[in-house]
Amino acid sequence: AADNPASGSPASQEIKTVRLGFFPNLTHAPALIGMQQGYYKDALKPLGLTVTPTAFNAGPDAVTALFGDSLDITYIGPNPTISAYSQSQGEAVKVVSGAASGGAALVVSPDINSAADLRGKTLATPQLGNTQDVALRYWLTEQGLTSTVEGGGDVSIKPQANADGLTAFGSGDIQGAWVPEPWVSEYVAKGAKVLVNEKDLWPSGEFVTTNILVRSEFLQEHPDVVQAVLDAHVQALQEIRKNPAQAKRDVNDALQSLTGGTL
């Protein structure tokens, strides 16, 4: 988090809004709840700022926006985070908080019962290089199966928007996908089954699905603003713990407005 930020610092007056990224996924629930409840708006109001939320399908697009100075802070998965850090030699971005653990799985057609059954099949991921895309490719390698970024190999991987993947599964164009919630449940509702719950691959079943990433320059210039956003984030986490029923309603309402569907 920002270290001892000076509240209301002059730097915060040089901007009018905070450009906040997130994905319409259950694994980004704190962001969805924070927007539904107005936590970001309330936290930034004393600084004279508003929040401009932007939805992304997956991490690589959010990283591009960060690098292009069209985004300030974003909820994002660990693999795009590492990629952004590596590409900039650790200079361009900083992780300031965790946000979610778990909630990702490989869902497949009912006739697929093992890794061997995936040979010759086509699977989807949210985007090339996103967290689930990397997880799937690594897992396939562990199973002795090959894949290429061009969609070749033993198992063809076709990265695509989550909604498009769901449609492709329904039409039989793909036979499964490695995706985060709520898309896991959406696939299951269309007849898929969970072949691999990713938490089963990690010690104690815990692995980062979402963290909060900020442009280093923005953090340096506006530490009070970053702290305000984190305060709102913590409020959302507290709301989830103390009032889970309302938190679920908030997430559903947010997903309805963003995707047209609810859990």
N, C-alpha and C positions, 0 to 999 in steps of 0.2 A: 504494500500500500504506500501511498505518498507519505513521506516522513515529515511529521510536524508541519503540515502546510499552514501558511499564513492566511487565515480566512479573509476573503475579500481583497486579495492582493491585486495591485494595479493590472497585472497581466490578465486577470479574469475579465476585465472590462474591455479588452481589445476584441473579444468575440461576442457574438450575440446568441449563439446556440452551440450545443454539444451534439456532434454527429455520432449517434450510437448505433452499432450494428448488432444484429441478432439473427437467428434462424427460426422459422416456424416449426420448431421441434419441441417435444416434451422435455428434452435435455437442456433446453433454454428456458425452462419454466420461470426462473427468477426474473428474467428480462420481461417475459410476457406478463407476469403478475405485477412487476414494477410499473409497467405502462398502464395496465388496467386500473391499478389503484392510484396512479398519479404520484408514485413515490419519487421518480426522477424529477418530475415537474416541481414538486414541493421542495426537494433538496436543492435544486438549482435556482429557485426563485429568489432567495436572499442574495444571490450573486448577480441578480439581474439577467439571468440566462434562461433560455428555453432548451428543450431537447428535440432533436430531429432524428426519429428512429428510422432505420433502413433495414428491410428484411433481405437476407441472402439465402440462397439455396444451400451453399456449403462454404467451407473455409477458404479455399484458394481465391474465390471472388472477393471475399472480405479482405484478404491480404493485399490483393491488387488495389483495392480502394484505400487501404492504409498507406501503401507505398505511393499512391497517386495523390495523397493529401486531400482525399474526398471523404475520409472517415477518421474519427478521432479515437474512439474506443469501441471494442467489439467483444461480444461473447463468441467463442470460437473453440474448435477442437484442438487437441494437443499436437497432432501432426502438422497442420498448417502453421501452428505457432512455432514449432521447431524449424520448419522450413523457412519461415520469415526471419527467424533469429539467425539461422545459418547463412541465408542469402546476404544479409546485411552485416555479417561478422559481429553479430550481437549489438549492433548500434541502433537499429531503427525501431525496435519494439521492446516492450517490457511486460512481463506477466505481473499483474497486480492483485489477482485473486483467483481462487478456485470457484467453481459454480455448480458442477454436477459430477456424479460418479455413476457408472453403469448405464443401462438402458440402450444397449446395442446388440444386434444378433444377426445371424445368417438365417434367413427364411428361404425355404425351397418348396418345390412341388411335392405333393404327398408321396410320389413314387420314388423319391430320392431318400435313401436311408443311410448313406455313408459318403465319405469323401470320394471313394472310388466311383460312386454313381454320378459324380459331377463331371467326369471325363466326357468331353464332347458337348457339354451344356454351356449355356450363356447366362451370366449373372450380371446384375446391375450394382452400382455403387453411386452415392450422391454426386461425386465429381472426382476426376482424376487428381490424385494427390491429397484428397481429403482424408480424415481420420479413418473412416470405415473402408475406404479404398485401400489404404496402406495395410489395415488390419487383415482384409481379405487376401491380398496378395501374399502377405507374410504367412498367413495360415495355410494357404494352398502350397506354398513352398515347403512348409513343415510336413505336409501330407504327401510330398513327392510329386506334386502336380505343378505344371508350368503355366504362366500367363505372360502376356506382353502388353505394353502400353497401347499397341495398335489393335488389340482385341484378339490376338492369336494365342497359340499355346494349347495345352490340354483343356483348359477352361477359358472360354472367351469372356472377358470383362468389358461391359459397355457402360461407362459412367454416364449418368443422365440425371436430370432433375427428379427428385423423389416422386412427384406426382406422375411424371412421365413413366418412370419405372413401374409404378403400380398399374398404370394402364397397359404397359407392355406385358406385364405378368398376366393380367386378365385376358389378353388376346393370345397368349402363348408364345410371344416373341422372346421372352426370357423365362428361365426356369427358377429364378430366385434372386435374392439380393442381400447384401450386407448393409444394413441401414440402422439409424437410431429410431427410438420411439418419437412420435406415435406411429411411424411408418411400419414398424414391426407388427403392431397390432392391426394396422390397415391391411397388410399382406395376409395375415392370419384370417382376417374377416373375409378375404377373397379366396380362401381355401388353402393357403400355404401353411407350412408347419415350421417350427423352429428346429433347425438342425444343430446350430451352435449358439449358445448364449455366451456372449463374450466374457461375462464375469467368471465363467467356469475356467477360463484360460489364465486368470490372474491370481496371485497370492491373496488369500482371504476374500477373493471375489471383488476386490476394489481396484478400480482403474479410472483415471481421469477421462471424462467425456467432454467436459466443457470448462474452459477457464476464461478469464477476462484479460484481454490484450490491449495495450495502449501504445500509441506512437510515443517514442522516447522524447521527441521534441515537445509534444503536447504536455507530457508529464512534467518536463522541466519548466515550461512556461506557465502552466496552469495547475500546479499541484493542488490548489484548493478546489478546483473544479473536479479533478479526478477523485479527490476525497469525498466530495458531495455525491458523485455517482456511486462510489463504494458504500456510502452511508445508505443510499436508496437500495442498493443490492442487498445489504445486510437486513434491511427492513423486509424485503421480499422473502429472504430465507427465514426470518422469524415468523412471518405470516404463514409460511408453509408448515412450520412446526406447530404453531399454536392454533391455527384454524385451517386444517387440511381440506375440509369440505369447501370452504370459500375459495381456497387456493385452486382447487380443481375446477370450480366454476369459472374463475378468472382465466385459467389456461384454456378451458373450452371456449369461452367467449372470444379470447384472442385468436385462437386457431380458426374459429368460425369466420371471423372478419378477414383473416389472412389467407385462408385456404378454401373457405366455403364449406368445410366439413368439421365435425366435432368427434371427440372420442366416444 
